[in-house]
Amino acid sequence: MGKIHVHEFVTLDGSYENPAFTMPYGFTDRMGEVLGRITGECDGILLGRNTFEMFGPAWSKRTVDDDPGAPFFNDTTKYVVSSTLDEATGWQNSEAIGGYDPERIRELKESHHLYISGSGTLVRALLRDRLIDELHLLVYPVVLGSGARLFDGLADLPLTLVGTESFDNGVVHMSYASTA
């Protein structure tokens, strides 16, 4: 049985919608190591349509010289959850799997360790259905007061804190495991 590993960049008030808020803080080598540990356990990427359409153009042309994460993002099979895409084109190794169906996700999880970044609508559905095994939040020291919030619409969601780590730029990595 595989696991679903989620990584999100969020503000102190839970906004994740536009990651431009991360730019003033930079991206430290230690943050890269954390993401490398998370992705290193995974053999599949699960994405919602919006994130797929944003990530594809950004990652598909990157090489390891541009970003050490490029081989993972480009070579790993991407499973795109979408009720509007018949095919996931424009980014190698991508497959549309239809609209959100918790049973289909469970089937994928039977044989894959899956990584998710972004994809807030998908992540909220997975949290609601108790399908996420590890939730990694990189929390930035800023309050936006606007934008989509990662936990909007969720209630009674018990999580267990399994680790914290802070970085020199003020970002804190908090790791949670599902208690369900």
C-alpha positions as CSV (number, residue, x, y, z in Angstrom):
1,M,0.0,0.0,0.0
2,G,1.3,3.4,-1.0
3,K,0.9,6.8,0.6
4,I,-0.2,10.2,-0.5
5,H,2.3,12.9,0.4
6,V,1.1,16.5,0.1
7,H,3.4,19.6,0.0
8,E,2.0,23.1,0.1
9,F,3.4,26.6,0.4
10,V,1.0,28.5,2.6
11,T,0.9,31.8,4.5
12,L,0.2,32.1,8.2
13,D,-3.4,32.7,7.4
14,G,-3.6,29.6,5.2
15,S,-3.6,31.2,1.8
16,Y,-2.0,29.1,-1.0
17,E,-3.6,30.4,-4.1
18,N,-0.8,32.6,-5.6
19,P,2.7,31.4,-4.6
20,A,4.1,34.9,-5.5
21,F,4.1,35.5,-1.7
22,T,7.1,33.1,-1.4
23,M,9.4,35.2,-3.6
24,P,10.7,37.7,-1.0
25,Y,11.9,34.8,1.1
26,G,13.9,32.9,-1.4
27,F,14.3,29.1,-1.5
28,T,17.0,27.7,0.7
29,D,19.1,24.6,0.1
30,R,17.6,23.0,3.2
31,M,14.1,23.6,1.8
32,G,15.2,21.9,-1.4
33,E,16.5,19.0,0.7
34,V,13.1,18.7,2.4
35,L,11.3,18.6,-0.9
36,G,13.8,16.1,-2.2
37,R,13.1,13.8,0.8
38,I,9.3,14.0,0.2
39,T,9.5,13.5,-3.6
40,G,12.2,10.8,-3.2
41,E,9.6,8.5,-1.7
42,C,7.2,9.0,-4.5
43,D,6.7,7.2,-7.9
44,G,3.7,9.2,-9.1
45,I,2.4,12.8,-9.1
46,L,-1.3,13.5,-8.5
47,L,-2.5,16.9,-9.7
48,G,-5.7,18.8,-10.2
49,R,-6.3,20.3,-13.7
50,N,-5.4,23.9,-12.7
51,T,-2.1,22.9,-11.2
52,F,-1.3,20.6,-14.1
53,E,-2.0,23.5,-16.5
54,M,0.3,25.8,-14.5
55,F,3.1,23.3,-13.8
56,G,3.3,21.8,-17.3
57,P,4.7,24.9,-19.0
58,A,6.9,25.7,-16.1
59,W,8.5,22.3,-15.6
60,S,8.4,20.6,-19.0
61,K,11.3,22.5,-20.4
62,R,13.4,22.5,-17.2
63,T,16.5,20.3,-16.9
64,V,18.5,19.2,-13.9
65,D,20.8,22.1,-14.6
66,D,17.9,24.5,-14.1
67,D,16.4,22.8,-11.1
68,P,17.4,19.5,-9.3
69,G,13.7,18.7,-9.1
70,A,13.2,18.7,-12.8
71,P,13.8,15.0,-13.4
72,F,11.2,14.0,-10.8
73,F,8.6,16.3,-12.2
74,N,9.3,15.5,-15.8
75,D,10.0,11.7,-15.7
76,T,7.4,10.7,-13.1
77,T,3.9,9.7,-14.2
78,K,1.5,12.5,-13.5
79,Y,-2.2,11.5,-12.8
80,V,-4.4,14.5,-13.5
81,V,-7.8,14.6,-11.8
82,S,-10.2,16.5,-14.0
83,S,-13.8,16.2,-15.2
84,T,-13.0,18.5,-18.2
85,L,-9.9,17.0,-19.7
86,D,-10.1,13.9,-21.8
87,E,-6.3,13.8,-22.3
88,A,-3.5,15.4,-20.3
89,T,-1.3,16.7,-23.1
90,G,1.7,19.0,-23.3
91,W,3.7,17.5,-20.5
92,Q,5.4,14.1,-20.9
93,N,4.2,11.1,-18.8
94,S,0.8,12.6,-18.0
95,E,-2.5,10.8,-17.8
96,A,-6.0,12.2,-17.3
97,I,-7.9,9.9,-14.8
98,G,-11.3,11.6,-14.8
99,G,-13.1,13.6,-12.2
100,Y,-12.5,13.2,-8.5
101,D,-13.4,9.7,-7.4
102,P,-12.1,8.6,-4.0
103,E,-12.2,4.9,-5.1
104,R,-10.0,5.6,-8.1
105,I,-7.5,7.5,-5.8
106,R,-7.5,4.5,-3.4
107,E,-6.7,2.2,-6.4
108,L,-3.8,4.4,-7.4
109,K,-2.6,4.5,-3.8
110,E,-2.6,0.7,-3.7
111,S,0.4,0.6,-6.0
112,H,1.9,4.1,-5.8
113,H,3.4,6.6,-3.4
114,L,1.9,9.8,-4.7
115,Y,3.1,13.4,-4.4
116,I,0.8,16.4,-4.6
117,S,1.8,20.1,-4.7
118,G,-0.8,22.9,-5.1
119,S,-4.1,21.4,-6.3
120,G,-6.0,22.9,-3.4
121,T,-9.5,21.7,-4.5
122,L,-8.1,18.2,-4.8
123,V,-6.2,18.3,-1.5
124,R,-9.3,19.5,0.3
125,A,-11.3,16.6,-1.1
126,L,-8.6,14.1,-0.2
127,L,-8.4,15.6,3.4
128,R,-12.2,15.4,3.7
129,D,-12.1,11.7,2.6
130,R,-9.1,11.0,4.9
131,L,-6.9,9.8,2.0
132,I,-3.7,11.9,2.8
133,D,-1.0,10.2,4.8
134,E,1.5,13.0,5.1
135,L,0.7,16.8,4.9
136,H,3.9,18.9,4.6
137,L,3.2,22.7,5.1
138,L,5.9,25.2,4.4
139,V,4.5,28.1,6.2
140,Y,5.7,31.6,5.2
141,P,5.8,34.4,7.8
142,V,3.3,36.6,6.0
143,V,-0.5,37.2,6.4
144,L,-2.2,38.1,3.1
145,G,-5.8,38.4,4.3
146,S,-7.0,37.3,0.9
147,G,-6.9,34.4,-1.6
148,A,-8.1,30.8,-1.4
149,R,-7.4,29.2,1.9
150,L,-6.2,25.6,2.0
151,F,-8.5,24.5,4.8
152,D,-11.7,26.4,3.7
153,G,-14.8,24.2,4.1
154,L,-13.1,21.6,6.2
155,A,-14.1,20.8,9.8
156,D,-13.3,18.1,12.3
157,L,-10.0,17.3,10.7
158,P,-7.7,15.7,13.3
159,L,-4.0,15.6,12.4
160,T,-1.0,14.6,14.3
161,L,2.1,16.8,14.3
162,V,5.1,14.5,13.4
163,G,7.8,17.1,12.8
164,T,8.8,20.7,12.6
165,E,11.8,22.5,11.2
166,S,12.6,26.1,10.6
167,F,14.7,27.7,8.0
168,D,16.9,30.8,8.1
169,N,14.5,32.7,5.9
170,G,11.7,32.5,8.5
171,V,9.8,29.7,6.8
172,V,8.7,26.8,9.0
173,H,8.1,23.2,7.7
174,M,5.4,21.4,9.7
175,S,4.7,17.8,9.0
176,Y,1.4,16.2,9.9
177,A,0.1,12.6,9.6
178,S,-3.6,11.7,9.3
179,T,-5.1,10.4,12.5
180,A,-7.8,8.5,10.6
